[in-house]
Amino acid sequence: MIQRQPDPALERGFIAAVLAQGVDSDDELAELRELARTALVEPIGELVQHRPRPERRTYLGKGKLEQLKRAYRESGAEVLVVDDELEPAQQRTLEDTLQARVVDRTQLILDIFAQHAVSAEGKLQVELAQLEYNLPRMRGMWQHLERLGGGVGTRGPGESQLETDRRIARRRITLLRRRLKELRKQREVRRKERRRAEAPTVALAGYTNVGKSTLLNALTEADVSVKNRLFETLDPTTRAFEHDGRKYLVTDTVGFIRRLPTQLVEGFAATLEETLVADLVLHVVDASVGDDRLGEQARAVAGVLKEIGAQELPLETVINKIDAVDALRRRRLSNLLPEAVQVSALTGEGLEALRARIASRFSDRYEAVHLFLPYQEGGKLAELYALGAPIEEREDRAEGVFVRARLPRRELRRFARYLVAEARSEPARQAR
């Protein structure tokens, strides 16, 4: 059991967890402590029980539950934080035993999401996830009326109020899903506009707080919020950069963690689908964490990508925060992830190499061409502009328009009759 004094500005929290035998509690609970502080809760004490699985109704065993009751009271904590998603019965038992608020891992993450949601869509997604989580737990909110709700002589306003609240919650869930579906359609329209321009889309994926937003800013000269806290980015943000005359779109998405709650994966499907439709996924990892933590985080990201159906997408690994490690650690990372690009989004080191690596992935998508489009077929020039293909030169001549452009390879046949001879002798420029 560990106890310390909190920052007076933070809420005092006591951590409880059931871990398997042999698991190092300090390492295992490091992420929960960080989540708690992000939610403005300072952990001032911990109690861990090692057993194969939590007790079905009480979470902790009987003896540990009594120990927790004493330790919690003596610590002066204001809330119990549990490193699991509790069943409704387990949560009620802990609340009754401690006479205190009990927040499980899922509630903690939902609270963080609620703090950080900025856009209308982000707020809708948070509300949907919260309602879906709370719906089966609503009985706990009416404990003082439970005796009025079961059988002859006990029917009364308590059960009626509970059912009314559930009905309101279900109606709200239906409404939120409808609104999110409409927003998803709007995003699909915007996505089609981007695809019409044939600009490759790159999605940043990775564990929360590995520096994805900082990397997005560094690559694209954007100004996305980059505060050093978990789940700073909830809404998908897309910005562009150019390399060797070609445009590339980069999308930042919500960060992943171990055991990402199901409600969040479902509620944030609209955000996560930006990863699903990308042409390339950049898996960003943190150079400053140890090998064990690096492996755990990589497995967590792979698990979420698989859950949303994105595990088959082309993937490049990017090691960020390379400025925070010494030369020996860099060599070790090179041996551990030999194909990964090492960058520092903070100092700019390695960014040009990363842009070149991204460009090389799409080097065969365009071919440099020279076209001559007669004025009487002006519609073809409009089609060329509508494609959004990079047009490097345009010259209006007496009988038509001469254009030097990069044409998507699949469109070559459509414009074949307008190709001029020197186009075929000029090799396609390759991004290296």
C-alpha positions as a printed NumPy array, in Angstrom:
array([[  0.   ,   0.   ,   0.   ],
       [  1.354,   3.435,  -1.038],
       [  0.188,   6.821,   0.235],
       [  1.32 ,  10.38 ,  -0.505],
       [  0.042,  13.935,  -0.292],
       [ -1.801,  15.261,  -3.373],
       [ -1.649,  18.624,  -5.063],
       [ -4.397,  20.653,  -3.348],
       [ -5.852,  21.557,  -6.769],
       [ -6.501,  17.899,  -7.623],
       [ -9.12 ,  15.485,  -6.362],
       [ -7.71 ,  12.804,  -4.044],
       [ -8.018,   9.293,  -5.449],
       [ -7.299,   5.802,  -4.099],
       [ -6.409,   3.069,  -6.619],
       [ -7.579,  -0.546,  -6.351],
       [ -6.685,  -3.355,  -8.737],
       [ -6.844,  -7.125,  -9.156],
       [ -3.753,  -8.395, -10.982],
       [ -2.559, -11.844, -11.994],
       [  0.13 , -13.558,  -9.944],
       [  3.636, -12.388, -10.78 ],
       [  2.54 ,  -9.113, -12.416],
       [  4.558,  -6.072, -11.322],
       [  1.93 ,  -3.739,  -9.877],
       [  4.1  ,  -0.644, -10.227],
       [  4.522,  -1.107, -13.984],
       [  0.972,  -2.339, -14.518],
       [ -0.626,   0.637, -12.773],
       [  1.645,   3.299, -14.298],
       [ -0.84 ,   3.963, -17.086],
       [ -3.792,   4.18 , -14.685],
       [ -1.932,   6.754, -12.589],
       [ -1.305,   8.819, -15.703],
       [ -4.959,   8.51 , -16.724],
       [ -6.03 ,   9.593, -13.244],
       [ -3.835,  12.7  , -13.292],
       [ -5.131,  13.601, -16.74 ],
       [ -8.636,  13.415, -15.231],
       [ -7.446,  15.776, -12.426],
       [ -7.261,  13.021,  -9.802],
       [ -4.062,  12.624,  -7.789],
       [ -3.501,   9.005,  -6.62 ],
       [ -2.644,   9.087,  -2.91 ],
       [ -2.868,   5.388,  -2.128],
       [ -3.006,   1.945,  -3.757],
       [ -4.213,  -1.513,  -2.838],
       [ -3.543,  -4.508,  -5.08 ],
       [ -4.808,  -8.074,  -4.813],
       [ -3.092, -10.825,  -6.791],
       [ -5.584, -13.468,  -7.92 ],
       [ -6.543, -15.157, -11.217],
       [ -9.677, -13.038, -11.696],
       [-11.782, -10.495,  -9.776],
       [-14.488, -11.703,  -7.375],
       [-17.768, -11.875,  -9.298],
       [-19.853,  -9.623,  -7.021],
       [-17.392,  -7.784,  -4.804],
       [-14.39 ,  -7.403,  -7.183],
       [-11.949,  -7.933,  -4.282],
       [-11.922, -10.922,  -1.973],
       [-13.654, -10.569,   1.404],
       [-10.467,  -9.954,   3.402],
       [ -9.041,  -7.467,   0.894],
       [-12.367,  -5.654,   0.806],
       [-12.165,  -5.045,   4.552],
       [ -8.541,  -3.947,   4.183],
       [ -9.575,  -1.546,   1.428],
       [-12.338,  -0.112,   3.6  ],
       [ -9.858,   0.745,   6.38 ],
       [ -7.124,   2.021,   4.031],
       [ -9.542,   4.177,   2.071],
       [-10.954,   5.801,   5.203],
       [ -7.489,   6.478,   6.644],
       [ -6.159,   7.958,   3.399],
       [ -8.74 ,  10.741,   3.211],
       [ -9.425,   9.954,  -0.452],
       [-12.462,  11.368,  -2.248],
       [-12.889,   8.721,  -4.946],
       [-11.908,   5.08 ,  -5.548],
       [-10.355,   4.427,  -8.971],
       [-10.433,   0.786, -10.143],
       [ -8.147,  -0.555, -12.902],
       [-10.881,  -2.637, -14.537],
       [-14.273,  -2.197, -16.137],
       [-16.577,  -3.093, -13.246],
       [-19.821,  -4.974, -13.523],
       [-22.781,  -2.969, -12.16 ],
       [-23.043,  -5.321,  -9.146],
       [-19.339,  -4.955,  -8.357],
       [-19.58 ,  -1.172,  -8.501],
       [-22.626,  -1.085,  -6.21 ],
       [-20.913,  -3.361,  -3.682],
       [-17.799,  -1.178,  -3.562],
       [-19.882,   1.988,  -3.266],
       [-21.975,   0.498,  -0.44 ],
       [-18.896,  -0.796,   1.399],
       [-16.909,   2.433,   1.176],
       [-19.825,   4.868,   1.118],
       [-17.883,   6.651,  -1.587],
       [-17.794,   7.279,  -5.323],
       [-16.271,   4.447,  -7.326],
       [-14.905,   5.136, -10.805],
       [-13.703,   2.291, -12.991],
       [-11.199,   2.46 , -15.845],
       [-13.854,   3.059, -18.5  ],
       [-15.51 ,   5.902, -16.577],
       [-12.11 ,   7.491, -16.036],
       [-11.328,   7.47 , -19.767],
       [-14.814,   8.739, -20.608],
       [-14.268,  11.629, -18.202],
       [-11.008,  12.512, -19.943],
       [-12.743,  12.371, -23.316],
       [-15.502,  14.643, -22.002],
       [-12.872,  17.178, -20.856],
       [-11.099,  17.2  , -24.213],
       [-14.014,  17.057, -26.67 ],
       [-14.109,  20.311, -28.636],
       [-16.032,  19.789, -31.868],
       [-19.763,  19.092, -32.056],
       [-19.029,  15.587, -33.317],
       [-16.539,  14.885, -30.541],
       [-19.075,  15.921, -27.913],
       [-21.756,  13.73 , -29.496],
       [-19.397,  10.746, -29.517],
       [-18.521,  11.246, -25.848],
       [-22.182,  11.551, -24.865],
       [-23.07 ,   8.409, -26.813],
       [-20.287,   6.402, -25.151],
       [-21.298,   7.671, -21.7  ],
       [-24.972,   6.823, -22.195],
       [-24.2  ,   3.327, -23.475],
       [-21.931,   2.741, -20.491],
       [-24.389,   4.136, -17.921],
       [-27.579,   2.533, -19.238],
       [-27.123,  -0.877, -17.529],
       [-25.919,   0.899, -14.362],
       [-28.84 ,   3.283, -13.929],
       [-30.41 ,   1.226, -11.134],
       [-27.565,   2.295,  -8.86 ],
       [-28.75 ,   5.881,  -9.19 ],
       [-32.1  ,   4.973,  -7.571],
       [-31.023,   2.858,  -4.607],
       [-33.275,   4.814,  -2.237],
       [-36.301,   3.769,  -4.364],
       [-35.371,   0.151,  -5.099],
       [-37.686,  -1.178,  -2.381],
       [-40.642,   0.309,  -4.295],
       [-39.979,  -1.624,  -7.469],
       [-40.385,  -5.384,  -7.017],
       [-43.629,  -7.32 ,  -6.696],
       [-47.051,  -6.989,  -5.069],
       [-47.338,  -4.107,  -2.636],
       [-44.052,  -2.619,  -3.725],
       [-44.931,  -1.086,  -7.092],
       [-44.59 ,   2.661,  -7.146],
       [-42.937,   5.765,  -8.538],
       [-39.407,   4.446,  -8.128],
       [-39.68 ,   1.791, -10.82 ],
       [-41.698,   4.15 , -12.986],
       [-39.018,   6.841, -12.736],
       [-36.247,   4.347, -13.447],
       [-38.002,   3.039, -16.561],
       [-38.677,   6.616, -17.666],
       [-35.   ,   7.46 , -17.328],
       [-34.   ,   4.36 , -19.261],
       [-36.47 ,   5.164, -22.003],
       [-35.136,   8.735, -22.238],
       [-31.574,   7.394, -22.375],
       [-32.439,   4.904, -25.154],
       [-34.196,   7.624, -27.123],
       [-31.178,   9.889, -26.737],
       [-28.83 ,   7.099, -27.857],
       [-30.932,   6.596, -31.007],
       [-30.863,  10.352, -31.701],
       [-27.095,  10.576, -31.178],
       [-26.461,   7.649, -33.513],
       [-28.616,   9.318, -36.156],
       [-26.738,  12.61 , -35.83 ],
       [-23.369,  10.877, -35.955],
       [-24.484,   8.987, -39.052],
       [-25.341,  12.3  , -40.721],
       [-21.957,  13.724, -39.775],
       [-20.31 ,  10.58 , -41.107],
       [-22.03 ,  11.149, -44.453],
       [-20.781,  14.734, -44.513],
       [-17.253,  13.508, -43.842],
       [-17.624,  10.962, -46.619],
       [-18.488,  13.786, -49.045],
       [-15.375,  15.699, -47.966],
       [-13.326,  12.528, -48.264],
       [-14.563,  11.968, -51.829],
       [-13.509,  15.509, -52.675],
       [-10.04 ,  14.739, -51.373],
       [ -9.903,  11.475, -53.297],
       [-11.014,  13.221, -56.462],
       [ -7.851,  15.255, -56.178],
       [ -5.886,  11.979, -56.073],
       [ -3.86 ,  13.195, -53.091],
       [ -2.651,  10.177, -51.068],
       [ -3.976,  10.058, -47.502],
       [ -1.724,   9.108, -44.593],
       [ -3.201,   8.356, -41.15 ],
       [ -1.183,   8.772, -37.964],
       [ -1.881,   5.957, -35.514],
       [ -0.211,   5.245, -32.225],
       [ -0.405,   5.067, -28.481],
       [ -1.757,   8.162, -26.812],
       [  0.812,  10.867, -26.04 ],
       [  3.537,   9.592, -28.408],
       [  3.571,  12.949, -30.207],
       [  1.277,  12.35 , -33.204],
       [ -0.166,  15.878, -33.138],
       [  3.31 ,  17.405, -32.84 ],
       [  4.397,  15.28 , -35.805],
       [  1.357,  16.437, -37.813],
       [  2.282,  20.062, -37.094],
       [  5.925,  19.49 , -38.018],
       [  5.116,  17.703, -41.298],
       [  2.398,  20.095, -42.466],
       [  3.142,  23.369, -40.615],
       [ -0.267,  23.117, -38.937],
       [ -1.187,  24.423, -35.481],
       [ -3.03 ,  21.507, -33.892],
       [ -3.118,  21.5  , -30.07 ],
       [ -0.129,  19.603, -28.666],
       [ -0.535,  19.76 , -24.887],
       [  1.342,  17.037, -23.013],
       [ -1.655,  15.023, -21.813],
       [ -3.431,  11.804, -22.737],
       [ -6.149,  11.897, -25.401],
       [ -5.446,  15.507, -26.355],
       [ -6.727,  14.746, -29.882],
       [-10.243,  13.312, -30.199],
       [-11.376,  14.65 , -33.559],
       [ -9.73 ,  13.659, -36.853],
       [ -7.621,  16.532, -38.179],
       [ -6.364,  16.531, -41.775],
       [ -3.589,  18.776, -43.089],
       [ -1.424,  18.67 , -46.229],
       [  2.231,  18.874, -47.162],
       [  4.045,  18.876, -50.509],
       [  7.112,  16.925, -51.515],
       [  8.717,  17.154, -54.944],
       [  5.659,  18.943, -56.309],
       [  3.12 ,  16.424, -55.04 ],
       [  0.517,  16.892, -52.345],
       [ -0.024,  14.453, -49.452],
       [ -2.779,  14.563, -46.823],
       [ -1.984,  13.618, -43.207],
       [ -4.753,  12.797, -40.716],
       [ -4.27 ,  12.724, -36.956],
       [ -6.67 ,  10.516, -34.983],
       [ -7.453,   9.642, -31.376],
       [ -4.634,   7.886, -29.53 ],
       [ -4.86 ,   4.247, -28.438],
       [ -4.216,   2.629, -25.066],
       [ -4.17 ,  -0.874, -23.648],
       [ -7.669,  -2.283, -23.099],
       [ -9.396,   0.557, -24.947],
       [-13.023,   0.19 , -23.762],
       [-15.496,  -1.258, -26.26 ],
       [-17.818,   1.735, -25.831],
       [-15.038,   4.03 , -27.006],
       [-14.171,   1.945, -30.056],
       [-17.864,   1.905, -31.025],
       [-18.589,   5.504, -30.035],
       [-15.533,   6.817, -31.843],
       [-16.003,   4.729, -34.978],
       [-16.493,   7.96 , -36.936],
       [-13.054,   9.131, -35.817],
       [-11.289,   5.795, -36.17 ],
       [-12.668,   5.207, -39.671],
       [-10.303,   7.921, -40.927],
       [ -7.581,   5.356, -40.3  ],
       [ -9.576,   2.684, -42.114],
       [ -9.827,   4.664, -45.373],
       [ -6.209,   5.867, -45.444],
       [ -3.795,   4.81 , -48.188],
       [ -0.997,   4.429, -45.652],
       [ -0.848,   4.199, -41.849],
       [  2.097,   5.722, -39.995],
       [  2.454,   3.883, -36.693],
       [  4.153,   6.41 , -34.417],
       [  6.082,   5.015, -31.44 ],
       [  7.854,   6.763, -28.57 ],
       [ 11.644,   6.415, -28.519],
       [ 11.851,   7.46 , -24.876],
       [  9.992,   4.464, -23.376],
       [ 11.656,   1.151, -22.484],
       [ 11.585,  -1.904, -24.743],
       [  8.899,  -3.669, -22.685],
       [  6.613,  -0.637, -22.713],
       [  7.308,  -0.123, -26.405],
       [  6.215,  -3.693, -27.121],
       [  3.055,  -3.348, -25.012],
       [  2.085,  -0.128, -26.744],
       [  2.737,  -1.603, -30.193],
       [  0.52 ,  -4.601, -29.374],
       [ -2.231,  -2.282, -28.099],
       [ -2.166,  -0.28 , -31.344],
       [ -2.155,  -3.466, -33.447],
       [ -5.149,  -4.726, -31.432],
       [ -7.222,  -1.596, -32.071],
       [ -6.271,  -1.53 , -35.766],
       [ -7.442,  -5.13 , -36.017],
       [-10.67 ,  -4.324, -34.149],
       [-11.574,  -1.591, -36.65 ],
       [-10.512,  -3.71 , -39.637],
       [ -7.423,  -1.689, -40.563],
       [ -4.776,  -4.348, -39.92 ],
       [ -4.268,  -5.06 , -43.65 ],
       [ -3.481,  -1.462, -44.617],
       [  0.083,  -0.584, -45.726],
       [  2.005,   0.482, -42.625],
       [  5.219,   2.344, -41.892],
       [  6.699,   2.631, -38.4  ],
       [  7.977,   6.03 , -37.275],
       [ 10.072,   6.404, -34.106],
       [  9.345,   9.849, -32.647],
       [ 11.04 ,  11.793, -29.807],
       [ 14.464,  10.661, -30.963],
       [ 15.864,  13.902, -29.515],
       [ 15.093,  12.558, -26.018],
       [ 17.476,   9.553, -26.229],
       [ 21.231,   9.071, -26.516],
       [ 23.231,   7.513, -29.358],
       [ 23.246,   4.066, -27.72 ],
       [ 19.441,   4.024, -27.493],
       [ 19.206,   5.123, -31.133],
       [ 21.36 ,   2.196, -32.226],
       [ 19.271,  -0.171, -30.14 ],
       [ 16.082,   1.147, -31.729],
       [ 17.682,   0.725, -35.17 ],
       [ 18.306,  -2.929, -34.368],
       [ 14.844,  -3.38 , -32.859],
       [ 12.975,  -1.649, -35.718],
       [ 15.42 ,  -1.608, -38.649],
       [ 12.892,  -0.365, -41.239],
       [ 11.547,   2.495, -39.096],
       [ 12.302,   6.148, -39.761],
       [ 13.705,   7.941, -36.702],
       [ 12.443,  11.505, -36.296],
       [ 12.039,  14.298, -33.804],
       [  8.846,  16.248, -34.377],
       [ 10.146,  18.761, -31.833],
       [ 13.495,  19.572, -33.49 ],
       [ 12.686,  18.604, -37.089],
       [ 15.341,  15.898, -37.279],
       [ 14.508,  13.194, -39.812],
       [ 11.346,  14.882, -41.14 ],
       [ 12.654,  15.237, -44.689],
       [ 13.557,  11.542, -44.7  ],
       [ 10.025,  10.747, -43.516],
       [  8.469,  12.873, -46.267],
       [ 10.655,  11.08 , -48.8  ],
       [  9.64 ,   7.677, -47.385],
       [  5.951,   8.613, -47.686],
       [  6.48 ,   9.88 , -51.239],
       [  8.288,   6.681, -52.251],
       [  5.197,   4.698, -51.249],
       [  3.221,   6.537, -53.935],
       [  5.931,   7.141, -56.542],
       [  4.099,   5.03 , -59.147],
       [  0.745,   6.782, -58.699],
       [  1.525,   9.678, -61.099],
       [  3.305,   9.994, -64.419],
       [  4.723,  13.216, -65.853],
       [  2.974,  14.039, -69.144],
       [  2.796,  16.769, -71.787],
       [ -0.676,  17.365, -73.2  ],
       [ -1.965,  19.532, -76.036],
       [ -5.693,  20.239, -75.688],
       [ -7.386,  21.998, -78.665],
       [ -9.675,  24.887, -77.782],
       [-12.663,  23.156, -79.417],
       [-12.3  ,  20.412, -76.802],
       [-12.144,  22.732, -73.826],
       [-14.15 ,  20.257, -71.774],
       [-11.069,  18.037, -71.521],
       [ -9.12 ,  20.851, -69.913],
       [-11.908,  21.223, -67.35 ],
       [-11.735,  17.462, -66.701],
       [ -7.993,  17.718, -66.132],
       [ -8.446,  20.461, -63.555],
       [-11.306,  18.541, -61.931],
       [ -8.937,  15.605, -61.359],
       [ -6.811,  17.843, -59.18 ],
       [ -3.669,  16.531, -60.882],
       [ -0.561,  18.685, -60.226],
       [ -0.261,  21.064, -63.213],
       [  3.282,  22.351, -63.395],
       [  3.031,  24.455, -66.555],
       [  0.298,  25.85 , -68.8  ],
       [  0.846,  27.708, -72.066],
       [ -2.023,  29.103, -74.172],
       [ -1.111,  28.76 , -77.858],
       [ -2.849,  29.708, -81.093],
       [ -4.75 ,  26.431, -81.521],
       [ -4.98 ,  25.136, -78.   ],
       [ -3.451,  24.79 , -74.568],
       [ -0.143,  23.104, -73.845],
       [  0.003,  21.567, -70.356],
       [  2.8  ,  19.89 , -68.422],
       [  1.244,  17.935, -65.563],
       [  1.4  ,  14.828, -63.383],
       [ -1.443,  12.571, -64.364],
       [ -2.749,   9.651, -62.269],
       [ -1.71 ,   6.51 , -64.124],
       [ -5.257,   5.193, -64.276],
       [ -6.263,   8.346, -66.223],
       [ -3.603,   8.002, -68.912],
       [ -5.945,   6.175, -71.288],
       [ -8.57 ,   8.914, -71.077],
       [ -6.064,  11.563, -72.162],
       [ -3.949,   9.339, -74.476],
       [ -4.982,  11.112, -77.695],
       [ -3.739,  14.455, -76.306],
       [ -0.275,  13.244, -75.315],
       [  2.547,  14.908, -77.223],
       [  5.703,  13.049, -78.25 ],
       [  8.139,  14.518, -75.712],
       [  5.926,  13.33 , -72.872],
       [  6.787,   9.723, -73.541],
       [ 10.489,  10.448, -73.587],
       [ 10.416,  12.222, -70.222],
       [ 10.614,   9.714, -67.39 ],
       [  8.189,   9.989, -64.542],
       [  9.796,  11.821, -61.693],
       [ 10.32 ,   9.541, -58.777],
       [ 10.096,  10.715, -55.168],
       [ 13.009,   9.438, -53.211]])
